[in-house]
Amino acid sequence: MTADPPRVVIADDQALVRTGFAMILGADGIEVVAEAADGAEAIDAVRRTRPDVVLMDVRMPGVDGLEATRRILADHPDPPRIIILTTFDLDRYVYAALSAGASGFLLKDVTADRLVSAVRMVRTGDALLAPSVTRRLVERFAGRDEETTLHRDLSTLTPRELDILRLIARGLSNTELAARLHISETTVKTHVTRMLSKLGLRDRTQAIIAAYETGLIVPGSGTPPE
């Protein structure tokens, strides 16, 4: 049985962007349940419509996309997945939004196919970012803003879960993790799920950030500290 298509809220202060994205998604059968011109409208739209995914411009007047992301994720027990929209791929606001729990980001010049696949991908619970892109963001911005820094206690993790976290931060897929650790992919998935749960993280994107912010991986080196 085919799952229902994602329900989406588009938040951007440019009407042309909202209209263009809505047309692209609608043509693929994805329902846009609301549009918002700023963060306050986005927060209200999410409360009213309970979407699966929010496309959130990071820079908007009044309540910006970062603050709106924080409020939406804090206000809802089962919040929507949030994709940050930006003009720049190495933006400290994007990094802060990922730290706050956003599932990934897209540049505003994204292709139609990429936009559709991104919405469907995060709806299923996958992180949108390639690990290499996440690492570039983290290595540039980690630790610069105390307010957005993740404070996680890694002492709850088993040695195996720590190994998993280190390797995720280096960009390894589940298949590569299984080969490196000589275990099955099913076992890898179990370890990843437990590790994320213990640290209160939503996905692998946040796991990569946590590995750097806690010092498990040193920014600039890609390797654990001595």
Secondary structure, DSSP 8 states (H G I E B T S, - for coil): ------EEEEE-S-HHHHHHHHHHHHHTT-EEEEEESSHHHHHHHHHHH--SEEEEES--SSS-HHHHHHHHHHH-SS--EEEEEES-SS-HHHHHHHHHT--EEEETT--HHHHHHHHHHHHTT---S-HHHHHHHHHHHTTS-GGG-----GGGS-HHHHHHHHHHHTT--HHHHHHHHTS-HHHHHHHHHHHHHHHT--SHHHHHHHHHHTTSS-TTTSS---
